[in-house]
Amino acid sequence: MESLVKDNPILLPLNSDRTVYDGFITVQERDFRLRIVLPPDHELKRAKLHCSWQLKHLLHGYEPIVKQRLQQSADLVTFLLELKTVLEVGLKSRPECSSIPPPQYYSQLISEMETLGWNKLLFIDTEFRTLRLKAQDSSGRQHILTIKLKSKHPAEGPECSADLPLPLAITWTPQTTLEQLHNQFLLVLESLTEFWDVLDEIDDNTWILEPEKPSRSDTMRRIAIGNNVSIKVEVDPRHPKMLPECCLLGAEHVEMPAQTMVTPLRNKLNSNMHLWNPDSSVLRNLRDVLEIEFPSPATHEKISALSVGFVIPIVLKLRSLIRCVTTLAVANPSTRPVCMSGCERCPPAGRASAPFLESVLTAASLLL
C-alpha cells in the first residue's frame, strides 16, 4: 500500500476493503483519470478498468497488451507500473495525444479572448491552438497576426508570425496575455507605417512590373520607365525614406528617346544622388534625381487594352497569308514555300509542300 501511494499519490481507495480505486495516474507530467474495480479477493485477472476519454483514446490499439498485463501482474502496484510503460509508448507514437492541454488551458484562453475582444478573432482551429487576430495600423491598413499556442500556455511562449518585411520580435513572459501580445503587434505595425506609406505611394502612382501582387512583406518594386527600361528599387524598412538600392534594367546603347535609355538614366542617378531629400517621399526623389515622369497605372491599362486590339487583326492577316501560300504551293508543288516564322525546317524544292503548309496552318489555327 505504501508503494502504491508513493508511486501514485492521487490514486486513492474509495472503500475500506480497498477494492475500488479512483483518481489519476501521472505519465510524462500529464494526469490521466482512472478507476480500478477489484473483486473481493483482489484478483487482478477479474479487475475492471474505467478510463477517461483521453486515456481510452491513448490506449486504443493497446487493449490486448493491457489485458495481458492484468493477467500476468502479481499485484496492483506492478500492474500500474506496466500500464504507465504502455502509456509512455503510446504518447511517443501519437504526438497529438502527448500535447493535449489541460482544462485550465481552455478556460484561460477564453478569458483572455474576452478581454481582448472576440471581434479581433478571425480564425481559431478545432484544437484551439492556432489563432488569427486582425489588427489595423494608423493608416487604416488591415493586418493579420497568426499565433500558435503551446500546450503549456502561458508558461511557454507562442509562435507568432505576420506578413512583415522584418522578423516579428515579441516579448513573452508567463504573465503575458493575448491582449498584451496584440498591443505589441500594434506597436510593430506603427513602426512600419512610414515604410508602407512609401510603397503604397509608388504602387498607386507608377506602373509596377514586379512583384505582380505585392504583399506587406515585399521590400522591392520594379517600376516601368519606358520601352524595355525599368528601375528596380529596394526600400529599407528601417529607413524607408533614405536613398534605396537602385538598379536600372534595359537596353544600354540603342536608338531610342533619351528617357528610355539606361545609360543616360544611370548617369543622372549618379550625378544627382546628392539631391536626395530624406524629408521627401521616395517617389518624389526618384522623379527629381532621374529627371523623368513615371508612367502611371492608367498608362499600363491603356497599353494592355491596345495590345489586345492589335493582336486580333495581325493574327487574321497571318491566317490569310498562310492560306494564300498554301493555295500557291498546292497549285505548283515544285515551288519552295517561304517559312513565315523564320525557322529552317522548310522542305527542299521538288518535294511535296502541301503537308508542310497544312501543318503550319494547323499550328496557326491553334493560336487563334
C-alpha positions as CSV (number, residue, x, y, z in Angstrom):
1,M,0.0,0.0,0.0
2,E,2.8,2.4,0.8
3,S,4.4,1.7,-2.5
4,L,1.1,2.4,-4.3
5,V,0.6,5.7,-2.6
6,K,4.2,6.7,-3.2
7,D,4.1,6.0,-6.9
8,N,0.5,7.2,-7.5
9,P,-0.3,9.8,-4.8
10,I,-3.5,10.9,-6.5
11,L,-5.0,7.4,-7.0
12,L,-6.9,6.7,-3.8
13,P,-9.1,3.8,-2.4
14,L,-12.8,4.6,-2.1
15,N,-13.7,1.9,0.5
16,S,-12.2,0.2,3.5
17,D,-11.8,-3.1,1.6
18,R,-9.6,-1.3,-1.0
19,T,-11.4,-2.9,-3.9
20,V,-12.2,0.4,-5.7
21,Y,-9.5,3.0,-6.5
22,D,-10.2,6.3,-8.2
23,G,-8.0,9.2,-9.2
24,F,-5.2,10.0,-11.6
25,I,-2.0,8.3,-12.8
26,T,0.8,10.6,-14.0
27,V,2.8,9.9,-17.2
28,Q,5.2,12.4,-18.7
29,E,3.9,15.2,-16.5
30,R,0.3,14.5,-17.6
31,D,-2.5,13.2,-15.4
32,F,-5.0,10.6,-16.7
33,R,-8.3,9.8,-14.9
34,L,-8.6,6.1,-13.9
35,R,-10.9,3.9,-11.8
36,I,-10.0,0.4,-10.9
37,V,-12.6,-2.1,-9.5
38,L,-11.2,-5.2,-8.0
39,P,-13.1,-8.4,-7.0
40,P,-13.4,-9.2,-3.2
41,D,-10.4,-11.5,-3.5
42,H,-8.3,-8.7,-5.1
43,E,-7.6,-11.0,-8.1
44,L,-6.3,-8.7,-10.9
45,K,-7.4,-11.2,-13.6
46,R,-11.0,-10.2,-12.9
47,A,-10.4,-6.5,-12.3
48,K,-12.2,-3.8,-14.4
49,L,-10.7,-0.6,-15.6
50,H,-12.7,2.6,-16.2
51,C,-10.8,5.2,-18.2
52,S,-11.4,8.9,-19.1
53,W,-11.9,9.6,-22.8
54,Q,-8.3,10.8,-23.1
55,L,-6.9,7.7,-21.6
56,K,-9.2,5.5,-23.7
57,H,-8.1,7.3,-26.8
58,L,-4.5,6.9,-25.9
59,L,-4.9,3.1,-25.2
60,H,-6.7,2.4,-28.4
61,G,-4.9,-0.5,-30.1
62,Y,-3.1,-1.4,-26.8
63,E,-6.1,-3.2,-25.2
64,P,-4.7,-6.7,-25.7
65,I,-1.5,-5.7,-24.0
66,V,-3.3,-4.1,-21.1
67,K,-5.4,-7.2,-20.6
68,Q,-2.2,-9.4,-20.8
69,R,-0.6,-7.2,-18.1
70,L,-3.6,-7.7,-15.9
71,Q,-3.3,-11.4,-16.2
72,Q,0.4,-11.5,-15.5
73,S,0.9,-8.8,-12.8
74,A,1.4,-10.1,-9.3
75,D,-0.3,-7.0,-7.6
76,L,-1.8,-3.7,-8.3
77,V,1.5,-1.7,-7.9
78,T,3.1,-3.9,-10.6
79,F,0.2,-3.6,-13.0
80,L,0.2,0.2,-12.7
81,L,3.9,0.3,-13.4
82,E,3.2,-1.8,-16.6
83,L,0.3,0.4,-17.5
84,K,2.5,3.5,-17.3
85,T,5.0,1.9,-19.6
86,V,2.3,1.2,-22.2
87,L,1.1,4.8,-21.9
88,E,4.6,6.2,-22.5
89,V,4.9,4.1,-25.6
90,G,1.5,5.4,-26.8
91,L,2.4,9.0,-26.1
92,K,5.6,8.7,-28.2
93,S,3.8,7.2,-31.1
94,R,1.0,9.7,-31.0
95,P,2.4,13.2,-30.7
96,E,-1.1,14.7,-30.9
97,C,-2.1,12.9,-27.7
98,S,1.0,14.0,-25.8
99,S,0.2,17.6,-26.3
100,I,-3.4,17.8,-25.3
101,P,-3.6,20.8,-23.0
102,P,-5.2,20.6,-19.5
103,P,-8.7,22.1,-18.9
104,Q,-7.1,25.2,-17.4
105,Y,-5.6,26.0,-20.8
106,Y,-9.0,26.4,-22.5
107,S,-10.6,28.4,-19.6
108,Q,-7.6,30.8,-19.6
109,L,-7.7,31.1,-23.4
110,I,-11.4,32.0,-23.4
111,S,-10.9,34.5,-20.6
112,E,-8.0,36.2,-22.5
113,M,-10.1,36.4,-25.7
114,E,-13.0,38.0,-23.8
115,T,-10.5,40.7,-22.5
116,L,-9.0,41.2,-26.0
117,G,-12.4,41.2,-27.8
118,W,-13.9,38.5,-29.9
119,N,-14.3,41.0,-32.8
120,K,-10.5,40.8,-33.3
121,L,-10.6,37.0,-33.8
122,L,-10.6,36.0,-37.5
123,F,-9.9,32.2,-37.1
124,I,-9.3,29.5,-34.5
125,D,-8.7,25.9,-35.3
126,T,-10.6,22.9,-33.8
127,E,-7.8,22.2,-31.3
128,F,-7.8,25.9,-30.0
129,R,-4.1,26.1,-30.8
130,T,-3.9,28.4,-33.9
131,L,-5.4,31.8,-33.8
132,R,-5.5,34.6,-36.3
133,L,-6.1,38.1,-34.9
134,K,-6.8,41.1,-37.0
135,A,-5.2,44.5,-36.5
136,Q,-5.2,47.9,-38.1
137,D,-2.4,50.4,-38.4
138,S,-2.8,54.2,-38.1
139,S,-3.2,54.5,-41.9
140,G,-6.1,52.0,-42.0
141,R,-4.3,49.1,-43.4
142,Q,-5.5,45.7,-42.3
143,H,-3.0,43.1,-40.9
144,I,-3.2,39.6,-39.6
145,L,-1.3,38.1,-36.6
146,T,-1.0,34.3,-36.6
147,I,-0.5,32.8,-33.1
148,K,0.3,29.2,-32.4
149,L,-0.1,28.5,-28.7
150,K,1.8,25.8,-26.9
151,S,0.2,23.2,-24.7
152,K,1.8,24.9,-21.6
153,H,0.4,28.3,-22.4
154,P,1.0,30.8,-20.9
155,A,4.1,29.3,-19.2
156,E,5.6,28.7,-22.7
157,G,5.7,31.4,-25.3
158,P,3.7,31.0,-28.6
159,E,4.9,31.1,-32.1
160,C,3.9,34.4,-33.8
161,S,4.0,35.3,-37.5
162,A,2.7,38.0,-39.7
163,D,3.2,39.5,-43.2
164,L,6.0,41.9,-42.3
165,P,9.3,43.0,-44.0
166,L,11.2,42.3,-40.8
167,P,11.2,39.4,-38.3
168,L,8.5,39.7,-35.8
169,A,10.1,40.1,-32.3
170,I,7.7,39.5,-29.4
171,T,8.5,39.7,-25.7
172,W,6.8,37.0,-23.7
173,T,6.6,36.0,-20.0
174,P,4.3,33.6,-18.2
175,Q,2.3,36.7,-17.2
176,T,1.8,37.9,-20.8
177,T,-1.7,37.8,-22.2
178,L,-3.2,37.8,-25.7
179,E,-4.2,41.4,-25.3
180,Q,-0.6,42.4,-24.4
181,L,0.6,40.4,-27.4
182,H,-1.8,42.1,-29.7
183,N,-0.7,45.5,-28.4
184,Q,3.0,44.6,-29.1
185,F,1.9,43.8,-32.6
186,L,0.2,47.1,-33.0
187,L,3.5,48.8,-32.0
188,V,5.4,46.9,-34.6
189,L,2.8,47.9,-37.2
190,E,3.2,51.5,-36.2
191,S,7.0,51.4,-36.6
192,L,6.5,50.2,-40.2
193,T,3.8,52.7,-41.2
194,E,6.1,55.0,-42.9
195,F,7.6,52.1,-44.9
196,W,4.2,51.0,-46.2
197,D,3.2,54.7,-46.9
198,V,6.3,54.9,-49.2
199,L,5.5,51.7,-51.1
200,D,1.7,52.5,-51.3
201,E,2.5,55.8,-53.0
202,I,4.7,54.0,-55.5
203,D,2.1,51.4,-56.1
204,D,-0.7,54.0,-56.6
205,N,1.2,56.3,-59.0
206,T,3.5,54.1,-61.1
207,W,3.4,51.0,-63.4
208,I,4.7,48.2,-61.2
209,L,6.2,45.3,-63.1
210,E,7.3,43.2,-60.1
211,P,6.0,41.8,-57.9
212,E,2.7,41.2,-59.7
213,K,0.8,41.2,-56.4
214,P,2.9,42.9,-53.7
215,S,2.5,41.7,-50.1
216,R,3.2,43.7,-47.0
217,S,6.5,41.8,-46.6
218,D,7.8,42.8,-50.0
219,T,10.5,45.5,-50.0
220,M,11.3,45.5,-53.7
221,R,9.5,47.2,-56.6
222,R,10.4,47.1,-60.3
223,I,9.0,50.2,-61.9
224,A,8.4,50.8,-65.6
225,I,10.1,53.9,-67.1
226,G,9.8,53.5,-70.8
227,N,10.0,51.0,-73.6
228,N,12.0,48.0,-72.3
229,V,13.5,50.1,-69.5
230,S,12.7,49.8,-65.8
231,I,14.2,50.5,-62.4
232,K,14.4,48.1,-59.5
233,V,14.1,49.7,-56.1
234,E,14.8,48.0,-52.7
235,V,13.4,50.1,-49.8
236,D,14.9,49.6,-46.4
237,P,12.0,49.1,-43.9
238,R,14.1,50.6,-41.0
239,H,14.9,53.8,-43.1
240,P,12.3,53.9,-45.8
241,K,12.9,57.5,-46.9
242,M,16.7,57.1,-47.3
243,L,18.2,56.5,-50.8
244,P,17.2,53.0,-51.7
245,E,19.2,50.4,-53.6
246,C,18.5,51.1,-57.2
247,C,19.2,49.0,-60.3
248,L,18.4,50.2,-63.8
249,L,17.3,47.5,-66.3
250,G,17.1,47.7,-70.0
251,A,18.9,48.5,-73.3
252,E,22.3,50.2,-73.0
253,H,23.0,51.5,-76.5
254,V,20.1,51.7,-78.9
255,E,18.5,54.3,-81.0
256,M,15.5,55.5,-78.9
257,P,14.5,58.6,-76.9
258,A,16.9,59.5,-74.2
259,Q,14.4,58.9,-71.5
260,T,14.2,55.2,-72.4
261,M,17.9,54.5,-72.5
262,V,19.6,53.1,-69.4
263,T,23.0,54.9,-69.8
264,P,21.7,58.4,-69.6
265,L,19.4,57.5,-66.7
266,R,22.4,55.9,-64.9
267,N,24.4,59.0,-65.4
268,K,21.7,61.2,-64.0
269,L,21.3,58.9,-61.0
270,N,25.0,59.1,-60.2
271,S,25.3,62.8,-60.8
272,N,22.1,63.8,-58.9
273,M,22.4,61.5,-56.0
274,H,23.3,64.3,-53.7
275,L,19.9,65.9,-54.4
276,W,18.2,63.1,-52.5
277,N,16.0,64.7,-49.8
278,P,15.1,62.3,-46.8
279,D,12.2,64.6,-45.9
280,S,10.6,64.0,-49.2
281,S,9.0,60.7,-50.5
282,V,10.9,58.1,-52.4
283,L,8.8,58.6,-55.5
284,R,9.3,62.3,-55.5
285,N,13.1,61.9,-55.1
286,L,13.2,59.4,-57.9
287,R,11.5,61.8,-60.2
288,D,13.8,64.6,-59.3
289,V,17.0,62.6,-59.4
290,L,16.2,60.8,-62.7
291,E,14.5,63.9,-64.1
292,I,11.6,61.9,-65.5
293,E,7.9,61.2,-65.0
294,F,7.0,57.6,-64.4
295,P,4.2,56.0,-66.5
296,S,1.0,55.8,-64.4
297,P,-1.1,52.7,-63.8
298,A,-3.6,54.1,-66.2
299,T,-1.0,54.1,-68.9
300,H,-0.5,50.4,-68.2
301,E,-4.2,49.7,-68.6
302,K,-4.4,51.6,-71.9
303,I,-1.4,49.7,-73.3
304,S,-2.9,46.4,-72.3
305,A,-6.2,47.3,-74.0
306,L,-4.4,48.5,-77.1
307,S,-2.3,45.3,-77.2
308,V,-5.4,43.2,-77.3
309,G,-6.8,45.3,-80.1
310,F,-3.6,44.9,-82.2
311,V,-3.3,41.2,-81.8
312,I,-6.6,40.3,-83.4
313,P,-6.1,42.0,-86.9
314,I,-2.5,40.8,-87.0
315,V,-3.4,37.2,-86.5
316,L,-6.2,37.5,-89.0
317,K,-3.8,38.8,-91.6
318,L,-1.4,36.0,-90.7
319,R,-4.1,33.4,-91.4
320,S,-4.9,35.0,-94.8
321,L,-1.2,34.9,-95.8
322,I,-0.8,31.3,-94.8
323,R,-3.9,30.3,-96.8
324,C,-2.5,32.2,-99.8
325,V,0.8,30.4,-99.6
326,T,-0.9,27.1,-99.2
327,T,-3.0,27.6,-102.3
328,L,0.0,28.5,-104.4
329,A,2.0,25.5,-103.2
330,V,-0.8,23.1,-104.0
331,A,-1.1,24.5,-107.5
332,N,2.7,24.3,-108.1
333,P,4.3,21.6,-105.8
334,S,7.8,22.4,-107.2
335,T,7.7,25.9,-105.7
336,R,9.7,26.2,-102.4
337,P,7.4,27.7,-99.7
338,V,8.6,30.6,-97.6
339,C,8.6,29.9,-93.8
340,M,6.7,32.8,-92.2
341,S,8.1,32.0,-88.8
342,G,11.8,32.3,-89.8
343,C,12.6,28.6,-89.0
344,E,14.8,26.4,-91.1
345,R,12.5,23.4,-91.5
346,C,11.1,24.3,-94.9
347,P,11.1,21.2,-97.2
348,P,13.5,21.4,-100.1
349,A,12.3,22.3,-103.6
350,G,10.8,19.4,-105.5
351,R,9.3,17.7,-102.5
352,A,5.6,17.8,-101.7
353,S,5.0,21.1,-99.8
354,A,1.2,20.8,-99.2
355,P,1.6,18.6,-96.0
356,F,4.1,21.0,-94.6
357,L,1.9,24.1,-95.2
358,E,-1.1,22.2,-93.8
359,S,0.8,21.6,-90.6
360,V,1.7,25.3,-90.4
361,L,-1.9,26.3,-90.9
362,T,-2.9,23.9,-88.2
363,A,-0.4,25.4,-85.7
364,A,-1.6,28.9,-86.6
365,S,-5.2,27.9,-86.1
366,L,-4.4,26.7,-82.6
367,L,-3.1,30.2,-81.8
368,L,-6.5,31.6,-82.7
